[in-house]
Each structure stands twice: as C-alpha cells, then as structure tokens.
C-alpha cells in the first residue's frame, strides 16, 4: 500500500511539475528552456504510472486522479503560495476517499 501511494505521489509531482513548466513558459513569460525539464518530468510521470500495481490501466488512472487533486493543492501552497480553503480540502478528501475505494475496494475473484 505505501509503495503504491508513494508511486502515485511521485507521479503526481512529476505531472504537476511538468505541466507547471508549460504554465511558466506560456503564462508567466519564462524562457522556453523551462520546457526541457517539463517534458522530462511528464515522461517520468507516464513511466511511473506504469509501475503502479493494478490489474487494469483505467483503474490505476482513476485512482491516481484522487491523489493528483490532493497533490495539486499541496503544490499550490508550497510553490505558488496559495493555501487551500475549506472547500478545497473537503473536495480533496472526497476525491481521496474515492481513490481509496477504487484501489482497495473488495473485488470478486
């Protein structure tokens, strides 16, 4: 379980960081050189998701969505200085609960 959550957490950092590099370039006027680490981070993100222990890609990606939402709120606070409000936290808790159901809910067979 911890390995799965760690993998999802690292994948989220890579995806958010990679996308943020594009945001920085297009929205914040940073150098196009930001795209180099951004693309590398997005490649790492895709590779990391294939390492998740799940029988089906769709289920792995669906559960990842909840982890991503929580990680994006952490990113917003740590990198952009925007702390989450109570609605952000409530929404993230709902999504994380859903991710837990997807990952660890009882399955027949």
C-alpha distances in whole Angstrom, upper triangle without the diagonal:
4,5,5,6,9,10,11,12,14,15,16,18,20,21,22,24,26,27,28,30,32,32,34,36,37,37,38,40,38,39,38,37,34,33,32,29,28,29,27,24,24,24,21,19,20,19,15,15,16,13,10,9,11,15,17,17,18,15,13,16,16,13,13,17,15,13,17,19,17,17,21,22,21,23,26,26,26,28,30,31,30,28,26,28,28,27,25,23,23,23,19,18,19,18,14,15,16,13,10,13,13,9,9,13,15,16,19,20
4,5,5,6,8,10,10,12,14,15,16,18,20,21,22,24,25,26,28,30,31,32,34,36,36,36,38,36,37,36,35,32,31,31,27,27,27,25,22,23,23,19,18,19,18,15,15,16,13,11,11,14,17,19,19,20,18,15,17,18,14,14,17,16,13,16,18,16,16,20,21,19,21,24,24,23,25,28,28,28,26,25,27,27,27,24,22,23,23,19,18,20,18,15,16,17,14,12,16,16,12,12,16,18,20,23,24
4,5,5,6,9,10,10,12,14,15,16,18,20,21,22,24,25,27,29,30,31,33,35,35,35,37,35,36,35,33,30,29,28,25,25,25,22,20,20,20,17,15,17,15,12,12,13,10,9,9,12,16,17,17,19,17,14,16,17,14,13,17,16,14,16,19,17,16,20,21,20,21,24,25,24,25,28,29,29,27,26,29,29,29,26,24,25,24,21,20,22,20,16,18,19,15,14,17,16,13,14,17,19,20,23,23
4,5,5,6,9,10,10,12,14,15,16,18,20,21,22,24,26,27,28,30,32,33,33,34,36,34,35,34,32,29,28,28,25,24,24,22,19,19,19,16,14,15,14,10,10,11,9,6,7,9,13,14,14,15,13,10,12,14,11,10,14,13,11,13,16,15,15,18,20,19,20,23,24,23,25,27,28,28,26,25,28,27,27,24,22,23,22,18,18,19,17,14,15,15,12,11,14,13,9,11,15,17,18,21,21
4,5,5,6,9,10,10,12,14,15,16,18,20,21,22,24,26,26,28,30,31,31,32,34,32,33,32,31,28,27,27,24,23,23,22,18,18,19,16,14,16,15,12,11,14,12,9,10,12,16,17,16,17,14,11,13,14,10,9,12,11,8,11,14,12,12,15,17,15,17,20,21,20,22,24,25,24,23,21,24,24,23,21,19,20,19,15,15,17,14,11,13,14,10,10,13,13,10,12,15,18,19,23,24
4,5,5,6,8,10,11,12,14,15,16,18,20,21,22,25,25,26,29,30,30,30,33,30,31,31,29,26,25,25,21,21,21,19,16,17,18,14,13,15,14,10,11,13,11,10,12,14,18,19,17,19,17,13,15,16,13,11,14,14,10,12,15,13,12,15,17,15,16,19,20,19,20,23,24,24,23,22,25,25,25,22,20,22,21,17,18,20,17,14,17,17,14,14,17,16,14,15,19,22,23,26,27
4,5,5,6,9,10,11,12,14,15,16,18,20,21,23,24,25,27,29,29,30,32,29,30,29,27,24,23,23,20,19,19,17,14,14,14,11,10,11,10,7,7,10,8,7,9,12,16,16,14,16,15,11,12,14,12,10,13,13,10,11,15,14,12,15,18,16,17,20,21,20,21,24,25,25,24,23,26,27,26,23,22,24,22,18,19,20,17,15,18,18,14,14,17,16,13,15,19,21,22,25,26
4,5,5,6,9,10,10,12,14,15,16,18,20,21,22,24,26,27,27,28,30,28,29,28,27,24,23,23,20,18,18,17,14,14,14,12,9,11,11,8,7,10,9,8,11,12,15,15,13,14,13,9,10,11,9,6,9,10,7,8,11,11,10,12,15,14,15,18,19,18,19,21,23,23,22,21,23,24,23,20,19,20,18,15,16,17,14,12,15,15,11,12,15,14,11,14,17,20,21,24,25
4,5,5,6,9,10,11,12,14,15,16,18,20,21,22,24,26,25,26,28,26,27,27,25,22,22,22,18,17,18,17,13,14,15,12,10,13,13,10,10,14,12,11,14,16,19,19,17,18,16,13,13,14,12,9,11,11,7,8,11,9,7,10,13,11,12,15,16,15,16,19,20,20,19,18,21,22,22,18,17,19,18,14,15,17,14,12,15,16,13,14,17,16,14,17,20,23,24,28,29
4,5,5,6,9,10,10,12,14,15,17,19,20,21,23,24,25,25,27,25,25,24,23,20,19,19,15,15,16,14,10,11,12,9,8,11,11,8,9,12,11,11,14,16,20,20,17,19,18,14,14,16,14,11,13,14,10,10,13,12,10,12,15,13,12,16,17,16,16,19,21,21,21,21,24,25,25,21,20,23,21,18,19,21,18,16,19,19,16,17,20,19,17,19,23,26,26,30,30
4,5,5,6,9,10,10,12,14,15,17,18,20,21,23,23,24,26,24,24,23,22,19,18,18,15,13,13,12,9,9,10,7,5,8,8,6,7,10,10,10,13,15,18,17,14,16,15,12,11,13,12,9,11,12,9,8,12,12,10,12,15,14,13,16,18,17,17,19,22,22,22,21,24,25,24,21,21,23,20,17,19,20,17,15,19,18,15,17,20,18,16,19,22,25,25,28,29
4,5,5,6,8,10,10,12,14,16,16,18,20,21,21,22,24,22,24,22,22,18,18,18,15,13,14,14,10,10,12,10,7,10,12,9,9,13,13,13,16,17,20,19,16,16,16,13,11,13,12,8,9,10,7,5,9,9,6,8,11,11,10,13,15,14,14,16,18,18,18,17,21,22,21,17,17,19,17,14,16,18,14,13,17,17,14,16,19,17,16,19,22,25,26,29,30
4,6,5,6,8,10,10,12,14,15,16,18,20,20,20,22,20,21,21,19,16,16,16,13,11,13,12,8,10,12,10,8,12,13,11,12,15,15,15,19,20,23,22,19,20,20,16,15,17,15,12,13,13,10,8,11,11,7,8,11,10,8,12,13,12,12,14,16,17,17,17,21,23,22,18,18,21,19,16,18,20,17,16,20,20,17,19,22,21,20,22,25,29,29,33,34
4,6,5,6,8,10,11,13,14,15,17,19,19,19,21,19,19,18,17,14,13,13,10,8,10,9,5,6,8,7,5,9,10,9,11,14,14,15,18,20,23,22,18,19,20,16,15,17,17,13,14,15,13,10,13,14,11,11,14,13,11,14,17,15,14,16,19,20,20,20,24,26,25,21,22,24,22,19,21,23,20,19,22,22,19,21,24,22,21,24,27,30,30,33,34
4,5,5,6,8,10,11,12,14,16,17,17,18,20,19,19,18,17,14,13,14,11,9,9,10,6,5,9,8,5,8,11,10,10,14,15,15,19,19,22,20,17,17,18,15,13,15,15,11,11,14,12,9,11,13,10,10,13,13,11,14,16,16,14,16,19,19,20,19,23,24,23,20,20,23,20,17,20,21,18,18,21,20,18,20,23,21,20,23,26,29,29,32,33
4,5,5,6,9,10,10,12,14,15,15,16,18,17,18,17,17,13,13,14,12,9,11,12,9,8,12,11,9,12,15,13,14,17,18,18,21,22,25,23,20,20,20,18,15,17,16,13,12,14,12,8,10,11,8,7,10,11,8,10,13,12,11,12,15,15,16,16,20,22,21,17,18,21,18,16,19,20,17,17,21,20,18,21,23,22,22,25,27,30,31,34,36
4,5,5,6,9,10,10,12,14,15,14,16,14,15,15,14,10,11,12,9,7,10,10,7,8,11,11,10,13,15,14,15,18,19,20,23,24,27,26,22,23,23,20,18,20,20,16,16,17,15,12,14,14,11,10,13,12,9,11,14,12,10,12,15,16,18,18,22,24,24,20,21,24,22,19,22,24,21,20,24,24,21,24,27,25,24,28,30,33,34,37,38
4,5,5,7,9,10,11,13,14,15,16,14,14,13,12,9,8,9,7,4,6,7,5,5,9,9,9,11,13,14,15,17,19,19,23,24,27,25,21,22,23,20,17,20,20,16,16,18,16,13,15,17,13,12,16,15,12,14,17,16,13,15,18,19,21,21,25,27,26,22,24,26,24,21,24,25,22,22,26,25,23,25,28,26,25,28,31,34,34,37,38
4,5,5,6,9,10,11,12,13,15,13,15,13,14,10,9,11,10,7,8,11,9,8,11,12,11,13,16,16,16,19,21,21,25,25,27,25,21,21,23,20,17,19,20,16,15,17,16,12,14,16,13,11,14,15,12,13,16,16,13,14,17,17,19,20,23,25,24,20,22,24,22,20,23,24,21,21,25,24,22,25,27,25,25,29,31,34,34,37,38
4,5,5,6,8,10,10,10,12,11,13,12,13,9,9,12,10,7,11,12,10,10,14,15,13,16,18,18,19,22,23,23,27,28,30,28,25,25,25,23,20,22,22,18,17,19,17,14,14,16,13,11,13,13,10,11,14,13,10,10,14,15,17,18,21,24,23,19,21,24,22,20,23,24,22,22,26,26,24,26,29,27,27,30,33,36,37,40,41
4,5,5,6,9,10,10,11,9,10,9,9,5,6,9,7,5,8,10,9,10,13,14,14,16,18,19,20,23,24,25,28,29,32,30,26,26,28,25,22,24,24,21,20,22,20,17,18,19,16,14,17,17,13,14,17,15,12,13,17,18,20,21,25,28,27,23,25,28,25,23,27,28,25,26,29,29,27,29,32,30,30,33,35,39,39,42,43
4,5,5,6,8,9,10,9,10,8,10,7,6,10,10,7,9,12,11,11,14,16,15,17,19,20,21,23,25,26,29,30,32,30,26,26,27,25,22,24,25,21,20,22,21,18,19,20,18,15,18,19,15,16,19,18,15,15,19,19,22,23,26,28,27,24,26,28,26,24,28,28,25,26,30,29,27,30,32,30,30,34,36,39,39,42,43
4,5,5,5,7,9,9,11,11,12,9,10,13,13,10,12,15,14,13,17,18,17,19,22,22,22,25,27,27,31,31,33,31,27,27,28,26,23,24,25,22,20,22,21,17,17,19,17,14,16,17,13,13,16,16,13,12,16,16,19,20,23,26,24,21,24,26,24,22,26,27,24,25,29,28,27,30,32,30,31,34,36,39,40,43,44
4,6,6,5,6,5,8,9,10,7,9,12,12,10,13,15,14,15,18,19,19,21,23,23,24,27,29,29,33,33,36,34,30,30,31,29,26,27,28,24,23,24,23,19,20,21,18,16,17,18,14,14,16,16,12,11,15,16,19,21,24,27,26,23,25,28,26,25,28,29,27,28,31,31,29,32,35,33,33,36,38,42,42,46,47
4,6,6,5,4,6,6,8,6,7,11,12,10,12,15,15,15,18,20,20,21,24,25,25,28,30,31,34,35,37,35,31,31,32,30,27,29,30,26,25,27,25,22,22,24,21,19,21,21,18,17,20,19,16,15,19,20,23,24,27,30,29,26,29,31,29,28,31,32,30,30,34,33,32,35,37,35,35,39,41,44,44,47,48
4,6,6,7,9,9,12,10,10,14,15,12,14,18,17,17,20,22,21,22,25,26,26,29,31,32,35,35,37,35,31,30,32,30,27,28,29,26,25,27,26,22,22,24,22,19,21,22,19,18,21,21,17,16,20,20,23,24,27,30,28,26,28,31,28,27,31,32,29,30,34,33,31,35,37,35,35,39,41,44,44,47,48
4,6,8,11,11,14,12,13,17,17,14,17,20,19,18,22,23,22,24,27,27,27,30,32,32,36,36,38,36,32,31,33,31,28,28,29,26,24,26,25,22,21,23,21,18,19,20,17,16,18,19,15,14,17,17,20,21,24,27,26,23,26,28,26,26,29,30,28,29,33,32,31,34,36,35,35,39,40,44,44,47,49
4,6,9,11,13,11,13,16,16,15,17,20,19,19,23,24,23,25,28,28,29,32,33,33,37,37,40,38,34,34,35,33,29,30,31,28,26,27,26,23,22,24,21,18,19,20,17,15,18,17,14,12,15,16,20,21,24,27,27,24,27,29,27,27,30,31,29,30,34,34,32,35,38,36,37,40,42,45,46,49,51
4,7,9,11,10,12,15,16,15,17,20,20,20,23,25,24,26,29,29,30,33,35,35,39,39,42,39,36,35,37,35,32,33,34,30,29,30,29,25,26,27,24,21,23,23,20,19,21,21,17,16,19,20,24,25,28,31,30,28,30,33,31,30,34,35,33,34,37,37,35,38,41,39,39,43,45,48,48,52,53
4,7,8,7,10,12,13,12,15,17,17,18,21,22,22,25,27,27,28,31,32,33,37,38,40,38,35,35,36,33,31,32,33,29,28,30,28,25,25,26,23,21,22,22,19,18,20,19,15,15,18,20,23,25,28,32,31,28,30,33,31,30,33,35,32,33,37,36,35,37,40,38,38,41,44,47,47,51,52
4,5,6,8,10,12,12,14,16,17,18,20,22,22,24,26,27,29,31,32,34,37,38,41,39,35,35,37,34,31,33,34,30,30,31,30,26,27,28,25,23,25,25,21,21,23,22,18,18,22,23,27,29,32,35,34,31,33,36,34,32,36,37,35,35,39,38,36,39,42,40,39,43,45,48,48,52,52
4,5,6,8,10,10,11,14,15,16,18,20,20,22,24,25,27,29,30,32,35,36,38,36,32,33,35,32,29,32,32,29,28,30,29,25,27,28,25,23,25,25,22,22,25,23,20,20,23,25,28,29,33,36,35,31,34,36,34,32,36,37,34,34,38,37,35,38,40,38,38,41,44,47,47,50,50
4,5,6,8,9,10,12,13,15,16,18,19,21,22,24,26,27,29,30,34,35,38,36,32,33,35,32,29,32,32,29,28,31,29,25,27,28,25,23,26,25,21,22,25,23,19,20,24,25,28,30,33,36,36,32,34,37,34,32,36,37,34,34,38,37,35,38,40,38,37,41,43,46,46,49,50
4,6,6,6,9,10,11,13,15,16,17,19,20,21,23,25,26,28,32,33,35,33,30,30,32,29,26,29,29,25,25,27,25,22,23,24,21,19,22,21,17,18,21,19,16,17,20,22,25,26,30,33,32,28,30,33,31,29,32,33,30,31,34,34,31,34,37,35,34,37,40,43,43,46,47
4,6,5,6,8,10,10,12,14,15,16,18,20,21,23,25,26,30,31,33,31,27,28,30,27,24,27,28,24,24,26,24,21,23,24,21,19,22,22,19,20,22,21,18,19,22,24,26,27,31,33,32,29,30,33,31,29,32,33,30,30,34,33,30,33,35,33,33,36,39,42,41,44,45
4,5,5,6,9,10,11,13,14,16,17,18,20,22,23,25,29,30,32,31,27,28,30,27,25,28,28,25,25,27,25,22,24,26,22,21,24,23,20,22,24,22,19,21,24,26,28,29,33,35,35,31,32,35,33,30,33,34,31,31,35,34,31,34,36,34,33,36,39,42,41,44,45
4,6,5,6,9,10,10,12,14,15,16,18,20,21,23,27,28,31,29,26,27,28,25,23,26,26,22,23,25,22,19,22,23,19,18,21,20,17,19,21,19,16,18,22,23,26,27,30,33,32,28,30,32,30,28,31,32,29,28,32,31,29,31,34,32,30,34,36,39,39,42,43
4,5,5,6,9,10,10,13,14,15,17,19,20,22,26,26,29,27,24,24,26,23,20,23,23,20,20,22,20,17,19,20,17,16,19,19,15,17,20,18,15,17,20,22,24,24,28,30,29,26,27,30,27,25,28,29,26,26,30,29,26,29,31,29,28,32,34,37,37,40,41
4,5,5,6,9,10,11,12,14,16,17,19,21,24,25,27,25,22,23,25,22,20,23,23,20,20,23,21,18,21,22,19,18,22,21,18,20,23,22,19,20,24,25,27,27,31,33,32,28,29,32,29,27,30,30,27,27,30,29,26,29,31,29,28,32,34,37,36,39,40
4,5,5,6,9,10,11,12,14,16,17,19,23,24,26,25,22,23,25,21,20,23,23,20,21,23,21,18,21,22,19,19,22,21,18,21,23,21,19,21,25,26,28,28,32,34,33,29,30,32,30,27,30,31,27,27,30,29,26,29,31,29,27,31,33,36,36,39,39
4,5,5,6,9,10,10,12,15,15,17,21,22,25,23,20,21,22,19,17,20,20,16,18,20,17,15,18,19,15,15,19,18,15,18,20,18,16,19,22,23,24,24,28,30,29,25,26,29,26,23,26,27,24,23,27,26,23,25,28,26,25,28,31,33,33,36,37
4,5,5,6,9,10,11,13,15,16,20,20,23,21,17,18,20,17,15,18,18,15,15,18,16,14,17,18,15,15,19,18,16,18,21,20,18,20,23,23,25,25,28,30,28,25,26,28,25,23,25,26,22,22,26,24,22,24,26,24,23,27,29,32,31,34,35
4,5,5,6,9,10,11,13,15,19,20,22,20,17,18,20,17,15,19,19,16,17,20,18,16,19,21,18,18,22,22,19,22,24,23,21,23,26,27,28,28,31,33,32,28,29,31,28,25,28,28,25,24,28,26,23,25,28,25,24,27,30,32,31,34,34
4,5,5,6,9,10,11,13,17,18,21,20,16,19,19,16,15,18,18,15,17,19,17,15,19,19,16,17,21,20,18,21,23,21,20,23,25,26,27,27,30,32,31,27,27,29,27,24,26,27,24,23,26,25,21,23,26,23,22,25,28,30,30,33,33
4,5,5,6,9,10,11,15,16,19,17,14,16,16,13,12,15,15,11,13,15,13,11,15,16,13,14,18,17,16,19,21,20,19,21,24,24,25,24,27,29,27,24,24,26,24,21,23,24,20,19,22,21,18,20,23,20,19,22,25,28,27,30,31
4,5,5,7,9,11,14,15,17,15,12,13,15,12,10,14,15,12,14,16,15,13,17,18,16,17,21,21,19,22,24,23,22,24,27,27,28,27,30,31,29,26,26,28,25,22,25,25,21,21,23,22,18,21,23,20,19,22,24,27,26,29,29
4,6,5,7,10,13,14,16,15,12,15,16,13,12,16,16,14,16,19,17,16,19,20,18,19,23,22,21,24,26,25,24,26,29,29,30,29,32,33,32,29,29,30,28,25,26,27,23,22,25,23,20,22,24,21,19,22,25,27,26,29,28
4,5,5,7,11,12,15,15,12,15,15,11,11,15,14,11,14,16,14,13,17,18,15,17,20,20,19,22,24,23,22,25,27,27,27,27,30,31,30,26,26,27,25,22,23,24,21,19,22,21,17,19,21,18,16,19,22,25,24,27,27
4,5,5,9,10,12,11,9,11,11,8,8,11,11,8,11,14,12,12,16,17,15,17,20,20,19,22,24,24,23,25,28,27,27,26,29,29,28,25,25,26,23,20,22,22,18,17,20,18,15,16,18,15,14,17,20,22,21,24,24
4,6,8,9,11,10,8,11,12,9,10,13,13,12,15,17,16,16,19,20,19,20,24,24,23,26,28,27,27,29,31,31,31,30,33,33,32,28,28,29,27,24,25,25,21,20,22,20,17,18,20,17,15,18,21,22,21,24,23
4,6,9,11,12,10,14,13,10,12,15,14,12,16,17,15,16,20,20,19,21,24,23,23,26,28,27,27,29,31,31,31,30,33,33,32,29,28,29,27,24,25,25,22,20,22,21,17,18,20,17,14,17,20,22,21,23,23
4,6,9,10,9,12,10,7,9,12,10,10,13,15,13,14,18,18,17,19,22,22,22,25,27,26,26,29,31,30,29,28,30,30,29,26,25,26,24,21,22,22,19,17,18,17,14,14,16,13,11,13,16,18,18,20,20
4,7,9,10,12,10,8,11,13,12,12,16,16,15,17,20,20,20,22,25,24,25,28,30,29,30,32,34,33,32,30,33,32,31,28,27,28,26,23,23,23,20,18,19,18,14,14,15,13,10,12,14,16,15,17,17
4,6,7,9,7,6,9,11,10,11,14,15,15,17,20,20,20,23,25,25,26,29,30,30,31,33,34,33,32,30,32,32,30,28,27,27,25,22,22,21,19,17,18,16,13,13,13,10,8,10,12,13,12,15,15
4,7,9,8,8,11,12,12,14,17,18,18,20,23,24,24,26,28,29,29,32,34,34,34,36,38,37,36,33,35,35,33,31,30,29,27,25,25,24,21,20,20,18,15,15,15,12,10,12,13,14,11,13,12
4,5,5,6,9,10,11,12,15,17,17,18,21,22,23,24,27,28,28,30,33,33,33,34,36,35,34,32,34,33,31,29,29,28,26,24,24,23,20,19,19,17,14,16,15,11,11,13,14,15,13,15,15
4,5,5,6,9,10,10,12,15,15,16,19,21,20,22,25,25,25,28,30,30,30,31,34,32,32,30,32,32,30,27,27,27,24,22,23,22,18,18,19,17,14,16,16,12,12,15,16,18,16,18,18
4,5,5,6,9,10,11,13,15,15,17,19,20,21,23,25,25,27,29,30,30,31,33,31,31,28,30,30,27,25,25,25,22,20,21,20,16,17,17,14,12,15,14,10,11,15,15,17,15,18,19
4,5,5,6,8,10,12,13,14,16,18,19,20,22,24,24,26,28,29,29,31,32,31,30,27,29,28,26,24,24,23,20,19,19,17,14,14,15,12,9,11,11,7,8,11,11,13,12,15,16
4,6,5,6,9,11,11,12,15,16,16,18,21,21,22,24,26,26,27,28,30,29,28,26,28,28,26,23,23,23,20,18,18,18,14,13,15,12,9,11,12,8,8,11,13,15,14,17,18
4,5,5,6,9,10,10,13,15,15,16,19,20,20,22,24,25,25,26,28,26,26,24,26,26,24,21,21,21,18,16,18,17,13,13,15,12,10,13,13,10,10,14,15,18,17,20,21
4,5,5,7,9,10,12,14,15,16,18,20,20,22,24,25,25,26,28,26,25,23,24,24,22,19,19,19,16,14,15,14,10,11,12,9,7,10,11,7,9,12,13,16,16,19,21
4,5,6,7,9,11,12,13,15,17,18,19,21,23,23,24,25,27,25,24,21,23,22,21,18,18,17,15,13,13,12,9,8,10,7,4,7,8,6,6,10,11,14,15,18,20
4,5,5,6,9,10,10,12,14,15,16,18,20,21,21,22,24,23,22,20,22,22,20,17,17,18,15,12,14,13,10,9,12,10,7,10,12,10,9,13,15,18,18,22,23
4,5,5,6,9,10,10,13,14,15,16,19,20,20,21,23,21,20,18,20,20,18,15,15,15,12,10,12,12,8,9,11,9,7,11,12,11,11,15,16,20,20,23,25
4,5,5,7,9,10,11,13,14,16,18,19,20,21,22,20,18,16,17,17,15,13,12,12,10,7,9,8,5,5,8,7,5,8,10,10,11,13,15,18,20,23,25
4,5,5,6,9,10,11,12,14,16,17,18,19,20,19,17,15,18,18,17,13,13,14,12,8,10,11,8,6,10,10,7,9,12,12,11,14,16,20,21,25,26
4,5,5,6,9,10,10,12,14,15,15,16,18,17,16,14,17,18,16,13,13,15,12,9,12,13,9,9,13,12,10,13,15,14,14,17,19,23,24,27,29
4,5,5,6,9,10,11,13,14,15,15,17,15,14,11,14,14,13,9,10,11,9,6,9,10,7,8,12,12,10,13,16,15,16,18,20,24,25,28,31
4,5,5,6,9,10,11,13,14,15,15,14,12,10,13,13,12,9,8,10,9,5,8,10,8,7,11,12,11,13,16,16,16,18,20,24,25,29,31
4,5,5,6,9,10,10,12,13,14,13,12,11,15,16,15,12,11,14,12,9,12,14,11,10,14,15,13,15,18,18,17,20,22,26,27,31,32
4,5,5,6,9,10,10,11,12,11,11,10,13,15,14,10,11,14,12,10,13,15,12,12,16,16,15,17,20,20,20,22,24,28,29,33,35
4,5,5,6,9,10,10,10,8,8,6,10,12,11,8,8,12,10,8,11,14,12,12,16,17,16,18,21,21,21,23,25,29,31,34,36
4,5,5,6,8,10,10,9,8,8,12,14,14,11,10,14,13,11,13,16,14,14,17,19,17,19,22,22,22,24,26,30,31,35,37
4,5,5,5,7,9,9,9,10,14,16,16,13,13,17,16,13,16,18,17,16,20,21,19,21,24,24,23,26,28,32,33,37,38
4,6,6,5,6,5,7,8,11,14,14,11,12,16,15,13,16,18,17,17,21,22,21,23,26,25,25,28,30,34,35,39,41
4,6,6,5,5,5,7,11,14,15,12,12,16,16,14,16,19,18,18,21,23,22,24,27,27,27,29,31,35,36,40,42
4,6,6,8,8,11,14,17,18,15,15,19,19,16,19,22,20,20,23,25,23,25,28,28,27,29,32,35,37,41,43
4,6,8,10,12,16,19,20,16,17,21,20,18,21,23,22,21,25,26,24,26,30,29,29,31,34,37,39,42,44
4,6,9,11,14,18,18,15,17,20,19,18,21,23,22,22,26,27,25,28,30,30,30,33,35,38,40,43,45
4,6,10,12,16,17,15,16,19,19,18,21,23,22,22,26,27,26,28,31,31,31,33,35,39,41,44,46
4,6,9,13,14,11,13,16,16,15,18,20,20,20,23,25,24,26,29,29,30,32,33,37,39,43,45
4,7,10,11,9,10,13,14,13,15,18,18,18,21,23,23,24,27,28,28,30,31,35,37,41,43
4,7,8,5,6,10,10,10,12,15,15,15,18,20,20,21,24,25,25,27,28,32,34,38,40
4,5,5,6,9,10,11,12,14,16,16,18,20,21,23,25,26,27,28,29,33,35,39,41
4,5,5,6,8,10,10,12,14,15,16,18,20,21,23,24,25,26,27,31,33,37,40
4,5,5,6,8,10,11,12,14,15,17,18,20,21,23,24,25,26,29,32,35,38
4,6,5,6,9,10,11,12,14,15,16,18,20,21,22,24,25,28,30,34,37
4,5,5,6,9,10,10,12,14,15,16,18,20,21,22,23,27,29,32,35
4,5,5,6,9,10,11,12,14,15,17,19,20,21,21,25,27,31,34
4,5,5,6,9,10,11,12,14,16,17,18,20,20,24,26,29,32
4,5,5,6,8,10,10,12,14,15,16,18,19,23,24,28,31
4,5,5,6,9,10,10,12,14,15,16,17,21,23,27,29
4,6,5,6,9,10,11,12,14,15,15,19,21,25,27
4,5,5,6,9,10,10,12,14,15,18,20,23,26
4,5,5,6,9,10,10,12,13,17,19,23,25
4,5,5,6,9,10,10,11,14,17,20,23
4,5,5,6,9,10,10,13,15,19,21
4,5,5,6,8,10,13,15,18,21
4,5,5,6,7,11,13,17,19
4,6,5,5,8,11,14,17
4,6,6,9,10,13,16
4,6,9,10,14,15
4,6,8,12,14
4,6,10,13
4,7,9
4,6
4
